[in-house]
Amino acid sequence: MRIAATALLLSSFVALAMGRCTSSETLDTGPPRLVPGWAQQEGFSGRKRAVVGARIFADAGCLTCHTYLGAGSRNVGAPDLTSIGSRSHRTEAGYAAYLADPSRFGNEVMPPFDKLGGRNLLLVGAFLRASKGAR
């Protein structure tokens, strides 16, 4: 059991080091090409906050560890977030608090994203709330 936990932790650090899953990423990479399709499939294309949040989600490197509508990776066993808005009762602020410091909620693998700033975390929260599963 201890070896398995150590291996999971080590693989998490390797995946994080190789990928872009860090909280200090800049947001100047431009809107990802996947976001318009996500917004269309998920039905939030008319909700500006959710669309901007999806761009931040993709730009911050969340797809290094998570999947969303088939895009991304499960390097460290992170869940698919396509329908998280239908599985969770979190508010935008609830998601923002979680993302700022996942360890406060018992997640010791996911890094904190507090450096994205409160406003950006709320926008990602709007995106996650709008993510109800492909329609």
N, C-alpha and C positions, 0 to 999 in steps of 0.2 A: 504494500500500500504506500509506504513512504517513498519507495523508488518511483512508483507511478506518479505521485504528486510532484516529486522533484523533476521528473521528466516533463510533465505538463508545464511546470513553471519555467524550466529551461527552454522548452520549445516556444513558450509565449514570448520570452525575452528575445529569442532569435528572430521570431516573426516580427516583433515590434522593431527590432534593429534593422531588419531588411526592408521593412515596409515603411509607410508614411504614417503609421498610427501613433502620432505624438500630439501633444496639446500645444506645441509651439509652432505648428505649421502656419505659414502665411496664407492669406486668402486671395492672393493676387494671381492665381493661376487661371482665372477666367471661369465662366460657367461651364460645367461639364456637359458634354454632348448628350448624356443620358437623361438629364433632368426634364427636358420637355416631354420625352416619352413616359417617364415616371408620372409626371403630372397628369398627362392624358389618361394613362391606364388606371391610375388611382383616383381620378376624378377631382383633383384639386388644382387644375390648371387656372381657374379663376380666383384662386386664393393666394394673393401676392406673398403673404407671410410664409405660407407653406412652401411656395416655389423658391423663395430666397433661402429658407431653411434647408431645402433639399440641396441647393448649391453649396451652402456652407458644409453640410454633411459630406458631400462628395469631395469638396476642396480640402477638408480637414483630414482626409485619409481614412474615413470610417470604413470604406470598402476594402481596406487592407485586412480587416478582421471580420467584418460582417458582410452578409449578402443582402441584396435588395432587388427584387424582381429579376433574379437570375444573374445579376452583376455582382462582382466582388469575390471575396474569398472567406473561407472558414479556417484560416491558419491556426487559430488558437481555440477553435470550437465555439466561437462567438455565434449567437443566434442570428437567423434570418430576421430582418426587421420589416419585411414587406407588410405584414398585418399587425404590427405592434399596437397600433391605435385601436384595434378591436380587441386585443388581448389585455390591455392595461387600462386602468382607470386614472392614470396620471394626467395632470393638467400640464399646460405648457411650462408653468413654473416648476412643477414636479419633475418633469424631464430635465429642465435646466439645472435644478439642484443635483439630480443624479449625475448628469454629465460633468458638472463642475468638480465633483469628488465622489466617484463610484465607491470608493472604499468605505465611505460613511454608510453605505447600504449593503455592505458585505462583499462587494466585488473587488477582490484584491488583484485581479488580472488586468482589468481595463484601466488605462492611465487617466488621470484627471484632465479635463479640458477647460479648466477655469480660465486659462489664458486667452480663450476665444472671446471672453467678455460676456457680461450678463445679457446684453441685447442680442448678441449672436446666439447664445445658448437658448434664449426664449424663442428665437426664430427656428432653430433646430427642433425645439419642442413643438412648435406649430406644425412642422413637417411630420414629426413622428405621430402626433395626434391625428393628422389627416391620412396616415398610412393604415388603411383598413383592409388591404388585400386587393389584388388585381381584380378589376371589374370587367 
